[in-house]
Amino acid sequence: MYKDVWAWAGKFRNTNKNIGVDKWQVAIELKNLLEDARFWIENNTFSADEIAIRFKHRIVSIHCFSNGNGRHSRLLADIIIEKLFDKPVYTWGAASLSKESGDRKTYLDALKLADKGHYEELLLFARS
C-alpha cells in the first residue's frame, strides 16, 4: 500500500510506541483479532457495520506499523464492509483526517469512546 512512500511499508514495526501492543505481541494480537472477526461473522455477533468498525478499531489499537495505521485500518474497514457484506464503503466524515481539523477531532474523540467499548460515535462518524 505504501511501498513507494516508506521503505518499511508492509513490515511490522520493530520498536515499541507510546500506543499499541508490545512489538513482540503484534503478530499474536493480529491473529487473535482475525479469529475474533471470523467468529463475529460466522455467528452474526454484531451488525455488518459494527464488525467492520470493531475490526478497524482493534487493528489500529494493535498498531502494526510505524506509521499509517489509521489509514490502513480505515481501508480494511472499507474492504470488509464492501467485499464481505456488499455494503457501501464508509465516508469517514468526507474529509481529510491526516490534518488538524474539526473532523479529525471528532474522529479522535470517537476512537477514544471506542477505547472504552462505546462504538456508537465511531459508527456514526464512519457513515457521516
PyMOL CGO cylinders between C-alpha atoms (Angstrom):
from pymol import cmd
from pymol.cgo import CYLINDER

trace = [
    CYLINDER, 0.00, 0.00, 0.00, 2.76, 2.47, 0.89, 0.3, 1, 1, 1, 1, 1, 1,
    CYLINDER, 2.76, 2.47, 0.89, 5.83, 0.79, -0.61, 0.3, 1, 1, 1, 1, 1, 1,
    CYLINDER, 5.83, 0.79, -0.61, 6.65, 3.87, -2.67, 0.3, 1, 1, 1, 1, 1, 1,
    CYLINDER, 6.65, 3.87, -2.67, 6.31, 6.13, 0.39, 0.3, 1, 1, 1, 1, 1, 1,
    CYLINDER, 6.31, 6.13, 0.39, 8.08, 4.25, 3.17, 0.3, 1, 1, 1, 1, 1, 1,
    CYLINDER, 8.08, 4.25, 3.17, 10.83, 1.67, 2.74, 0.3, 1, 1, 1, 1, 1, 1,
    CYLINDER, 10.83, 1.67, 2.74, 9.46, -0.32, 5.69, 0.3, 1, 1, 1, 1, 1, 1,
    CYLINDER, 9.46, -0.32, 5.69, 5.85, -0.37, 4.39, 0.3, 1, 1, 1, 1, 1, 1,
    CYLINDER, 5.85, -0.37, 4.39, 4.14, -3.71, 4.96, 0.3, 1, 1, 1, 1, 1, 1,
    CYLINDER, 4.14, -3.71, 4.96, 6.57, -4.79, 7.67, 0.3, 1, 1, 1, 1, 1, 1,
    CYLINDER, 6.57, -4.79, 7.67, 5.51, -4.97, 11.30, 0.3, 1, 1, 1, 1, 1, 1,
    CYLINDER, 5.51, -4.97, 11.30, 7.10, -2.33, 13.49, 0.3, 1, 1, 1, 1, 1, 1,
    CYLINDER, 7.10, -2.33, 13.49, 10.24, -3.37, 15.36, 0.3, 1, 1, 1, 1, 1, 1,
    CYLINDER, 10.24, -3.37, 15.36, 10.11, -0.72, 18.07, 0.3, 1, 1, 1, 1, 1, 1,
    CYLINDER, 10.11, -0.72, 18.07, 7.62, 0.00, 20.81, 0.3, 1, 1, 1, 1, 1, 1,
    CYLINDER, 7.62, 0.00, 20.81, 5.48, 3.11, 20.59, 0.3, 1, 1, 1, 1, 1, 1,
    CYLINDER, 5.48, 3.11, 20.59, 3.51, 5.09, 23.12, 0.3, 1, 1, 1, 1, 1, 1,
    CYLINDER, 3.51, 5.09, 23.12, 0.40, 3.37, 21.68, 0.3, 1, 1, 1, 1, 1, 1,
    CYLINDER, 0.40, 3.37, 21.68, -0.20, -0.18, 20.57, 0.3, 1, 1, 1, 1, 1, 1,
    CYLINDER, -0.20, -0.18, 20.57, 0.82, -3.54, 21.92, 0.3, 1, 1, 1, 1, 1, 1,
    CYLINDER, 0.82, -3.54, 21.92, 4.41, -4.54, 22.62, 0.3, 1, 1, 1, 1, 1, 1,
    CYLINDER, 4.41, -4.54, 22.62, 6.33, -5.07, 19.36, 0.3, 1, 1, 1, 1, 1, 1,
    CYLINDER, 6.33, -5.07, 19.36, 6.64, -8.80, 20.10, 0.3, 1, 1, 1, 1, 1, 1,
    CYLINDER, 6.64, -8.80, 20.10, 2.86, -9.10, 20.52, 0.3, 1, 1, 1, 1, 1, 1,
    CYLINDER, 2.86, -9.10, 20.52, 1.82, -7.58, 17.16, 0.3, 1, 1, 1, 1, 1, 1,
    CYLINDER, 1.82, -7.58, 17.16, 1.57, -10.87, 15.23, 0.3, 1, 1, 1, 1, 1, 1,
    CYLINDER, 1.57, -10.87, 15.23, -0.14, -12.64, 18.12, 0.3, 1, 1, 1, 1, 1, 1,
    CYLINDER, -0.14, -12.64, 18.12, -2.73, -9.89, 18.63, 0.3, 1, 1, 1, 1, 1, 1,
    CYLINDER, -2.73, -9.89, 18.63, -3.36, -9.71, 14.88, 0.3, 1, 1, 1, 1, 1, 1,
    CYLINDER, -3.36, -9.71, 14.88, -4.03, -13.47, 14.82, 0.3, 1, 1, 1, 1, 1, 1,
    CYLINDER, -4.03, -13.47, 14.82, -6.39, -13.08, 17.79, 0.3, 1, 1, 1, 1, 1, 1,
    CYLINDER, -6.39, -13.08, 17.79, -8.24, -10.27, 16.00, 0.3, 1, 1, 1, 1, 1, 1,
    CYLINDER, -8.24, -10.27, 16.00, -8.64, -12.34, 12.84, 0.3, 1, 1, 1, 1, 1, 1,
    CYLINDER, -8.64, -12.34, 12.84, -10.00, -15.27, 14.85, 0.3, 1, 1, 1, 1, 1, 1,
    CYLINDER, -10.00, -15.27, 14.85, -12.41, -12.97, 16.70, 0.3, 1, 1, 1, 1, 1, 1,
    CYLINDER, -12.41, -12.97, 16.70, -13.58, -11.38, 13.44, 0.3, 1, 1, 1, 1, 1, 1,
    CYLINDER, -13.58, -11.38, 13.44, -14.23, -14.80, 11.94, 0.3, 1, 1, 1, 1, 1, 1,
    CYLINDER, -14.23, -14.80, 11.94, -16.33, -15.69, 15.00, 0.3, 1, 1, 1, 1, 1, 1,
    CYLINDER, -16.33, -15.69, 15.00, -18.28, -12.39, 14.78, 0.3, 1, 1, 1, 1, 1, 1,
    CYLINDER, -18.28, -12.39, 14.78, -19.07, -13.04, 11.12, 0.3, 1, 1, 1, 1, 1, 1,
    CYLINDER, -19.07, -13.04, 11.12, -19.94, -16.73, 11.46, 0.3, 1, 1, 1, 1, 1, 1,
    CYLINDER, -19.94, -16.73, 11.46, -22.17, -16.12, 14.48, 0.3, 1, 1, 1, 1, 1, 1,
    CYLINDER, -22.17, -16.12, 14.48, -23.73, -12.79, 13.46, 0.3, 1, 1, 1, 1, 1, 1,
    CYLINDER, -23.73, -12.79, 13.46, -22.47, -11.36, 16.73, 0.3, 1, 1, 1, 1, 1, 1,
    CYLINDER, -22.47, -11.36, 16.73, -22.75, -7.76, 15.52, 0.3, 1, 1, 1, 1, 1, 1,
    CYLINDER, -22.75, -7.76, 15.52, -24.20, -5.92, 12.54, 0.3, 1, 1, 1, 1, 1, 1,
    CYLINDER, -24.20, -5.92, 12.54, -22.06, -5.70, 9.41, 0.3, 1, 1, 1, 1, 1, 1,
    CYLINDER, -22.06, -5.70, 9.41, -21.13, -2.09, 10.19, 0.3, 1, 1, 1, 1, 1, 1,
    CYLINDER, -21.13, -2.09, 10.19, -20.19, -2.91, 13.75, 0.3, 1, 1, 1, 1, 1, 1,
    CYLINDER, -20.19, -2.91, 13.75, -18.00, -5.84, 12.68, 0.3, 1, 1, 1, 1, 1, 1,
    CYLINDER, -18.00, -5.84, 12.68, -16.08, -3.64, 10.25, 0.3, 1, 1, 1, 1, 1, 1,
    CYLINDER, -16.08, -3.64, 10.25, -15.73, -0.79, 12.74, 0.3, 1, 1, 1, 1, 1, 1,
    CYLINDER, -15.73, -0.79, 12.74, -14.72, -3.05, 15.63, 0.3, 1, 1, 1, 1, 1, 1,
    CYLINDER, -14.72, -3.05, 15.63, -12.10, -4.63, 13.35, 0.3, 1, 1, 1, 1, 1, 1,
    CYLINDER, -12.10, -4.63, 13.35, -10.86, -1.17, 12.32, 0.3, 1, 1, 1, 1, 1, 1,
    CYLINDER, -10.86, -1.17, 12.32, -10.66, -0.01, 15.92, 0.3, 1, 1, 1, 1, 1, 1,
    CYLINDER, -10.66, -0.01, 15.92, -8.86, -3.08, 17.17, 0.3, 1, 1, 1, 1, 1, 1,
    CYLINDER, -8.86, -3.08, 17.17, -6.29, -3.27, 14.39, 0.3, 1, 1, 1, 1, 1, 1,
    CYLINDER, -6.29, -3.27, 14.39, -5.37, 0.38, 14.85, 0.3, 1, 1, 1, 1, 1, 1,
    CYLINDER, -5.37, 0.38, 14.85, -5.02, -0.23, 18.60, 0.3, 1, 1, 1, 1, 1, 1,
    CYLINDER, -5.02, -0.23, 18.60, -2.62, -3.10, 17.89, 0.3, 1, 1, 1, 1, 1, 1,
    CYLINDER, -2.62, -3.10, 17.89, -0.63, -0.54, 15.86, 0.3, 1, 1, 1, 1, 1, 1,
    CYLINDER, -0.63, -0.54, 15.86, 1.03, -3.00, 13.49, 0.3, 1, 1, 1, 1, 1, 1,
    CYLINDER, 1.03, -3.00, 13.49, 3.17, -0.44, 11.65, 0.3, 1, 1, 1, 1, 1, 1,
    CYLINDER, 3.17, -0.44, 11.65, 5.37, 2.52, 12.49, 0.3, 1, 1, 1, 1, 1, 1,
    CYLINDER, 5.37, 2.52, 12.49, 3.09, 4.86, 10.57, 0.3, 1, 1, 1, 1, 1, 1,
    CYLINDER, 3.09, 4.86, 10.57, -0.09, 4.75, 8.51, 0.3, 1, 1, 1, 1, 1, 1,
    CYLINDER, -0.09, 4.75, 8.51, -2.10, 2.64, 10.97, 0.3, 1, 1, 1, 1, 1, 1,
    CYLINDER, -2.10, 2.64, 10.97, -5.19, 4.84, 10.82, 0.3, 1, 1, 1, 1, 1, 1,
    CYLINDER, -5.19, 4.84, 10.82, -5.26, 4.90, 7.04, 0.3, 1, 1, 1, 1, 1, 1,
    CYLINDER, -5.26, 4.90, 7.04, -4.63, 1.16, 6.92, 0.3, 1, 1, 1, 1, 1, 1,
    CYLINDER, -4.63, 1.16, 6.92, -7.42, 0.44, 9.41, 0.3, 1, 1, 1, 1, 1, 1,
    CYLINDER, -7.42, 0.44, 9.41, -9.92, 2.62, 7.52, 0.3, 1, 1, 1, 1, 1, 1,
    CYLINDER, -9.92, 2.62, 7.52, -9.03, 0.86, 4.26, 0.3, 1, 1, 1, 1, 1, 1,
    CYLINDER, -9.03, 0.86, 4.26, -9.57, -2.54, 5.91, 0.3, 1, 1, 1, 1, 1, 1,
    CYLINDER, -9.57, -2.54, 5.91, -12.95, -1.43, 7.28, 0.3, 1, 1, 1, 1, 1, 1,
    CYLINDER, -12.95, -1.43, 7.28, -13.92, -0.33, 3.76, 0.3, 1, 1, 1, 1, 1, 1,
    CYLINDER, -13.92, -0.33, 3.76, -12.80, -3.67, 2.30, 0.3, 1, 1, 1, 1, 1, 1,
    CYLINDER, -12.80, -3.67, 2.30, -14.68, -5.64, 4.97, 0.3, 1, 1, 1, 1, 1, 1,
    CYLINDER, -14.68, -5.64, 4.97, -17.93, -3.73, 4.55, 0.3, 1, 1, 1, 1, 1, 1,
    CYLINDER, -17.93, -3.73, 4.55, -17.81, -3.76, 0.75, 0.3, 1, 1, 1, 1, 1, 1,
    CYLINDER, -17.81, -3.76, 0.75, -16.38, -7.19, -0.05, 0.3, 1, 1, 1, 1, 1, 1,
    CYLINDER, -16.38, -7.19, -0.05, -17.76, -9.30, 2.81, 0.3, 1, 1, 1, 1, 1, 1,
    CYLINDER, -17.76, -9.30, 2.81, -21.09, -7.58, 3.36, 0.3, 1, 1, 1, 1, 1, 1,
    CYLINDER, -21.09, -7.58, 3.36, -21.80, -5.97, -0.03, 0.3, 1, 1, 1, 1, 1, 1,
    CYLINDER, -21.80, -5.97, -0.03, -22.47, -2.57, 1.53, 0.3, 1, 1, 1, 1, 1, 1,
    CYLINDER, -22.47, -2.57, 1.53, -21.14, 0.85, 0.52, 0.3, 1, 1, 1, 1, 1, 1,
    CYLINDER, -21.14, 0.85, 0.52, -17.73, 1.92, 1.81, 0.3, 1, 1, 1, 1, 1, 1,
    CYLINDER, -17.73, 1.92, 1.81, -17.50, 4.50, 4.57, 0.3, 1, 1, 1, 1, 1, 1,
    CYLINDER, -17.50, 4.50, 4.57, -17.17, 8.22, 4.02, 0.3, 1, 1, 1, 1, 1, 1,
    CYLINDER, -17.17, 8.22, 4.02, -15.22, 8.85, 7.25, 0.3, 1, 1, 1, 1, 1, 1,
    CYLINDER, -15.22, 8.85, 7.25, -16.63, 12.34, 7.59, 0.3, 1, 1, 1, 1, 1, 1,
    CYLINDER, -16.63, 12.34, 7.59, -15.84, 13.07, 3.92, 0.3, 1, 1, 1, 1, 1, 1,
    CYLINDER, -15.84, 13.07, 3.92, -12.74, 15.00, 4.99, 0.3, 1, 1, 1, 1, 1, 1,
    CYLINDER, -12.74, 15.00, 4.99, -9.00, 14.60, 5.35, 0.3, 1, 1, 1, 1, 1, 1,
    CYLINDER, -9.00, 14.60, 5.35, -8.23, 13.06, 8.70, 0.3, 1, 1, 1, 1, 1, 1,
    CYLINDER, -8.23, 13.06, 8.70, -4.47, 13.49, 8.45, 0.3, 1, 1, 1, 1, 1, 1,
    CYLINDER, -4.47, 13.49, 8.45, -4.56, 17.24, 9.14, 0.3, 1, 1, 1, 1, 1, 1,
    CYLINDER, -4.56, 17.24, 9.14, -5.71, 19.05, 12.25, 0.3, 1, 1, 1, 1, 1, 1,
    CYLINDER, -5.71, 19.05, 12.25, -9.38, 19.84, 11.73, 0.3, 1, 1, 1, 1, 1, 1,
    CYLINDER, -9.38, 19.84, 11.73, -12.75, 19.63, 13.41, 0.3, 1, 1, 1, 1, 1, 1,
    CYLINDER, -12.75, 19.63, 13.41, -13.38, 16.36, 11.58, 0.3, 1, 1, 1, 1, 1, 1,
    CYLINDER, -13.38, 16.36, 11.58, -10.14, 14.90, 12.88, 0.3, 1, 1, 1, 1, 1, 1,
    CYLINDER, -10.14, 14.90, 12.88, -11.05, 15.90, 16.44, 0.3, 1, 1, 1, 1, 1, 1,
    CYLINDER, -11.05, 15.90, 16.44, -14.49, 14.29, 16.06, 0.3, 1, 1, 1, 1, 1, 1,
    CYLINDER, -14.49, 14.29, 16.06, -12.81, 11.14, 14.71, 0.3, 1, 1, 1, 1, 1, 1,
    CYLINDER, -12.81, 11.14, 14.71, -10.27, 11.02, 17.55, 0.3, 1, 1, 1, 1, 1, 1,
    CYLINDER, -10.27, 11.02, 17.55, -12.98, 11.61, 20.16, 0.3, 1, 1, 1, 1, 1, 1,
    CYLINDER, -12.98, 11.61, 20.16, -14.99, 8.73, 18.64, 0.3, 1, 1, 1, 1, 1, 1,
    CYLINDER, -14.99, 8.73, 18.64, -11.89, 6.50, 18.80, 0.3, 1, 1, 1, 1, 1, 1,
    CYLINDER, -11.89, 6.50, 18.80, -11.42, 7.36, 22.48, 0.3, 1, 1, 1, 1, 1, 1,
    CYLINDER, -11.42, 7.36, 22.48, -15.01, 6.36, 23.18, 0.3, 1, 1, 1, 1, 1, 1,
    CYLINDER, -15.01, 6.36, 23.18, -14.44, 3.10, 21.28, 0.3, 1, 1, 1, 1, 1, 1,
    CYLINDER, -14.44, 3.10, 21.28, -11.40, 2.51, 23.50, 0.3, 1, 1, 1, 1, 1, 1,
    CYLINDER, -11.40, 2.51, 23.50, -13.92, 2.36, 26.36, 0.3, 1, 1, 1, 1, 1, 1,
    CYLINDER, -13.92, 2.36, 26.36, -16.21, -0.04, 24.47, 0.3, 1, 1, 1, 1, 1, 1,
    CYLINDER, -16.21, -0.04, 24.47, -18.62, 2.59, 23.13, 0.3, 1, 1, 1, 1, 1, 1,
    CYLINDER, -18.62, 2.59, 23.13, -18.68, 2.25, 19.33, 0.3, 1, 1, 1, 1, 1, 1,
    CYLINDER, -18.68, 2.25, 19.33, -21.77, 4.32, 18.50, 0.3, 1, 1, 1, 1, 1, 1,
    CYLINDER, -21.77, 4.32, 18.50, -19.94, 7.58, 17.74, 0.3, 1, 1, 1, 1, 1, 1,
    CYLINDER, -19.94, 7.58, 17.74, -17.31, 5.82, 15.60, 0.3, 1, 1, 1, 1, 1, 1,
    CYLINDER, -17.31, 5.82, 15.60, -20.08, 4.04, 13.68, 0.3, 1, 1, 1, 1, 1, 1,
    CYLINDER, -20.08, 4.04, 13.68, -21.85, 7.36, 13.11, 0.3, 1, 1, 1, 1, 1, 1,
    CYLINDER, -21.85, 7.36, 13.11, -18.65, 9.11, 12.05, 0.3, 1, 1, 1, 1, 1, 1,
    CYLINDER, -18.65, 9.11, 12.05, -17.74, 6.35, 9.61, 0.3, 1, 1, 1, 1, 1, 1,
    CYLINDER, -17.74, 6.35, 9.61, -21.06, 6.85, 7.84, 0.3, 1, 1, 1, 1, 1, 1,
    CYLINDER, -21.06, 6.85, 7.84, -21.07, 10.67, 8.07, 0.3, 1, 1, 1, 1, 1, 1,
]
cmd.load_cgo(trace, "trace")
